[in-house]
Amino acid sequence: NSYGISFVRYTLLKNNVATGYEYDRVMYVLPGSVAASAGLKRGDFITKIDGSDINMSSADYKKIVSGAARSLTIYHSMSDKTATTISLPASGAVNNDPIFLSKVFEVNGKKVGYLVYNEFAMGPHNSTTDHTYDTELIALFNSTFKGVDEFVLDLRYNPGGYLTCARLLARLLVPKTSISSLFARLKDADGKTTDYKFSDVDGNSTYNLNGFTPLNLSRLFVIATGSTASASEATMNGLAPYMNVVRIGLTTEGKNVGSVNYKDNNYAWDFQPITFSVTSAAGNDYSSGLAPNYQYNELNTTDNPSFLDLGDADEYLLSKALSLIKDGVLSSKMNIQNNETNINSSYRLLPIEMVGPSKL
């Protein structure tokens, strides 16, 4: 049950002092959601909710996560001088499919697969028995991505999820010669280790690969940001010993631990303790995050004044990956220091947190 909006919340600063006001900027909108039907788009700034300013004393993320019908005051860009009012219907059921977008580009005669993968989920409602999304992922690699020469994996908004899903995705990307190798090693507080191999997926009826032919890529381009965490990091980290993983964006969160969920079916509580840490075959635990090879910040309006749609070849971060594939170099300068959005000489917007469509 969601409006279907993923957003970054900013706090408004004046002369480096917080004013108490906040804005929300839309990172993406789920297809088929009420937000999509209302016309909300990536890059929109939400400045008022139901006619009221968004301020720290009443900053409630739930107001644009789910709930009753609302009125949103938005600006479509930093240069937009006129506010637009959007009527947002009451939230409803949405399919938060982790496969947000899949596409193939042709670059210098090469087929380049592109996947925006926003969560490591097996199936709808975070079910551990419904493998709808896993099956969809396998089918995608058996059709759309079959025989691609290069691959761009976009994990910029992926906060993690099930490690089994990460192993499946990694199995579909790892070179054929490394299929039987170690993907990840789990270690608990007592020092006991459990090994996950890429090939653990093979022959498992839960993950029927349906005759999948390995892509045999020598390198993988990954788009990642500070919102990229956990199973996303494990995927990059697990593949790194076996292929050149080229990271574009910002340093990831650094969540190298996992948990097990316990719940009581008779009472409304869940208990989810951290029970293990994760390393790769190289022993890297990525607890400080995974730094990019090419550092870029899509929230920096000096270099990225407008948010193009995800999947647009000219979209800020995707264009960097395609430039590397095409020319071996990046076509524009790096401006990585400024994480803030400039409004004028007195005001700035400082991004403080990313919120996805399915959770707080």
Residue pairs with C-beta under 8 A, 6 or more apart in sequence:
1 66
1 91
1 92
1 93
1 94
2 30
2 33
2 65
2 66
2 91
2 92
2 94
2 96
2 357
2 358
3 33
3 34
3 35
3 64
3 65
3 66
3 67
3 88
3 91
3 357
4 29
4 30
4 32
4 33
4 34
4 35
4 36
4 91
4 94
4 357
5 26
5 29
5 30
5 33
5 35
5 40
5 64
5 65
5 357
6 26
6 27
6 28
6 29
6 30
6 118
6 157
6 354
6 355
6 356
6 357
7 24
7 25
7 26
7 27
7 46
7 64
7 354
7 355
8 24
8 25
8 27
8 299
8 351
8 352
8 353
8 354
8 355
9 22
9 23
9 24
9 59
9 61
9 351
9 352
9 353
9 354
9 355
10 22
10 23
10 24
10 25
10 341
10 349
10 350
10 351
10 352
11 18
11 19
11 21
11 22
11 56
11 349
11 350
11 352
12 18
12 19
12 20
12 21
12 22
12 23
12 347
12 348
12 349
12 350
13 19
13 340
13 347
13 348
13 349
13 350
14 346
14 347
15 346
18 56
19 347
20 55
20 56
20 57
21 53
21 54
21 55
21 56
22 54
22 55
22 56
22 59
22 352
23 45
23 46
23 47
23 54
23 349
24 45
24 46
24 54
24 64
25 43
25 44
25 45
25 46
25 351
26 40
26 41
26 42
26 43
26 44
26 45
26 46
27 42
27 157
27 354
28 42
28 100
28 118
28 157
28 310
29 35
29 36
29 40
29 41
29 42
30 36
30 94
30 95
30 96
30 357
32 94
32 95
33 92
33 94
33 357
34 88
34 89
34 90
34 91
34 92
35 88
37 89
38 72
38 86
38 87
38 88
38 89
39 86
40 72
40 74
40 86
40 88
41 76
42 307
42 309
42 310
43 76
43 77
43 306
43 307
44 74
44 75
44 76
45 74
45 75
45 76
45 77
45 78
46 54
46 64
46 72
46 73
46 74
47 53
47 54
47 73
47 74
47 75
47 83
48 54
48 72
48 73
49 63
49 64
49 70
49 71
49 72
49 73
50 70
50 71
51 71
51 73
52 58
61 355
61 360
62 360
63 70
64 70
64 72
64 88
65 91
65 355
65 357
65 360
66 91
67 90
67 91
68 90
69 87
69 88
69 89
69 90
70 87
70 88
71 85
71 86
71 87
71 88
72 85
72 86
72 88
73 83
73 84
73 85
74 83
74 84
74 85
74 86
75 82
75 83
75 84
76 84
77 305
77 306
78 301
78 305
78 341
78 343
79 305
94 357
95 124
96 118
96 119
96 121
96 124
96 357
96 358
97 133
97 136
98 117
98 118
98 119
98 120
98 121
98 133
98 158
98 161
98 165
99 115
99 116
99 117
99 133
99 136
99 137
99 140
100 116
100 117
100 118
100 310
101 114
101 115
101 116
101 154
101 310
101 311
102 113
102 114
102 115
102 116
102 140
102 144
102 145
103 113
103 114
103 311
104 111
104 112
104 113
104 114
104 144
104 145
104 148
105 111
105 112
105 114
105 313
105 322
106 112
107 150
107 322
107 325
107 326
108 325
108 326
110 149
110 150
110 325
111 147
111 148
111 149
111 150
112 148
112 149
112 150
112 151
112 152
112 322
112 325
113 144
113 145
113 148
113 150
113 151
113 152
113 215
114 151
114 152
114 154
114 311
114 318
115 140
115 145
115 151
115 152
115 153
115 154
116 154
116 310
116 311
117 153
117 154
117 155
117 158
117 169
118 157
118 158
118 356
119 158
119 159
119 160
119 161
119 356
119 358
120 158
120 160
120 161
120 162
120 163
120 165
120 166
120 169
120 230
120 231
120 232
121 133
121 161
121 162
121 165
122 128
122 130
122 131
122 132
122 133
122 134
122 162
122 164
122 165
123 129
123 130
123 131
123 132
123 133
123 134
124 130
124 132
124 133
128 162
131 206
131 207
133 165
134 165
134 168
134 206
134 207
135 208
137 168
137 169
137 172
138 168
138 172
138 207
138 208
138 209
138 210
138 212
139 210
141 172
141 212
141 215
142 209
142 210
142 211
142 212
145 151
145 215
146 213
147 213
147 215
148 215
148 217
149 217
150 217
150 219
150 221
150 325
151 173
151 215
151 217
151 220
151 221
152 221
152 222
152 223
152 318
152 321
152 322
152 325
153 173
153 220
153 221
153 222
153 223
153 235
154 222
154 223
154 310
154 317
154 318
155 222
155 223
155 224
155 228
155 232
155 235
155 236
156 223
156 224
156 225
156 227
156 228
156 249
156 298
156 317
157 225
157 227
157 228
157 354
157 356
158 227
158 228
158 229
158 231
158 232
159 227
159 228
159 229
159 230
159 232
159 356
160 229
160 230
160 231
160 232
160 233
160 255
161 230
161 231
162 231
163 184
163 186
163 196
163 231
163 234
163 258
163 278
165 231
166 184
166 231
166 232
166 234
166 235
166 238
167 183
167 184
167 196
167 198
167 200
167 201
167 238
168 201
168 207
169 235
170 183
170 198
170 235
170 238
170 239
171 179
171 183
171 198
171 199
171 201
171 202
171 207
171 209
172 212
172 215
173 215
173 217
173 220
173 239
173 243
174 181
174 183
174 198
174 214
174 239
174 242
174 243
175 214
175 215
175 216
175 217
175 218
175 242
175 243
176 214
176 216
177 242
178 198
178 242
178 243
179 198
179 199
179 202
179 214
180 197
180 198
180 199
181 197
181 198
181 241
181 242
181 281
182 195
182 196
182 197
182 280
182 281
183 196
183 197
183 198
183 200
183 238
183 280
183 281
184 195
184 196
184 234
184 237
184 238
184 278
184 279
184 280
185 193
185 194
185 195
185 196
185 278
185 279
185 280
185 281
186 193
186 194
186 195
186 196
186 258
186 276
186 277
186 278
187 193
187 194
187 276
187 277
187 278
187 279
188 275
188 276
189 275
194 276
201 207
201 209
202 209
217 243
218 243
218 244
219 243
219 244
219 245
219 246
220 239
220 243
220 244
220 245
220 246
221 246
221 248
221 321
221 324
221 325
222 236
222 245
222 246
222 247
222 248
223 248
223 249
223 317
223 318
223 321
224 232
224 236
224 247
224 248
224 249
224 250
224 252
224 290
224 292
225 249
225 250
225 252
225 297
225 298
226 250
226 251
226 252
226 253
226 289
226 354
227 253
227 354
228 249
228 252
228 253
229 252
229 253
229 254
229 255
230 253
230 255
230 258
232 252
233 252
233 253
233 254
233 255
233 256
233 286
233 289
233 290
234 256
234 278
234 286
236 245
236 247
236 252
236 290
237 278
237 279
237 280
237 284
237 286
237 290
238 280
238 281
239 245
240 280
240 282
240 284
241 280
241 281
241 282
246 293
246 294
246 321
246 324
247 290
247 291
247 292
247 293
247 294
248 292
248 293
248 294
248 296
248 317
248 320
248 321
248 324
249 292
249 294
249 295
249 296
249 297
249 298
249 317
250 292
250 295
250 296
250 297
251 289
251 290
251 291
251 292
251 295
252 286
252 289
252 290
253 289
254 286
254 287
254 288
254 289
254 290
256 277
256 278
256 279
256 285
256 286
256 287
257 274
257 276
257 277
257 278
258 274
258 275
258 276
258 277
258 278
259 272
259 273
259 274
259 275
260 272
260 273
260 275
261 270
261 271
261 272
262 270
262 271
262 272
262 273
263 269
263 270
263 271
277 285
278 285
279 285
294 320
294 324
294 330
294 334
295 334
295 336
296 303
296 316
296 317
296 320
296 334
296 336
297 303
297 304
297 335
297 336
297 338
297 339
298 304
298 307
298 316
298 317
299 339
299 341
299 351
300 335
300 336
300 338
300 339
300 340
300 341
301 341
301 342
302 335
302 338
302 342
303 316
303 332
303 333
303 334
303 335
304 316
307 315
307 316
308 314
308 315
308 316
309 315
310 318
311 318
312 318
313 319
313 322
319 331
320 330
320 332
323 329
323 330
323 331
324 330
339 350
339 351
340 348
340 349
340 350
340 351
341 348
341 349
341 351
342 348
343 349
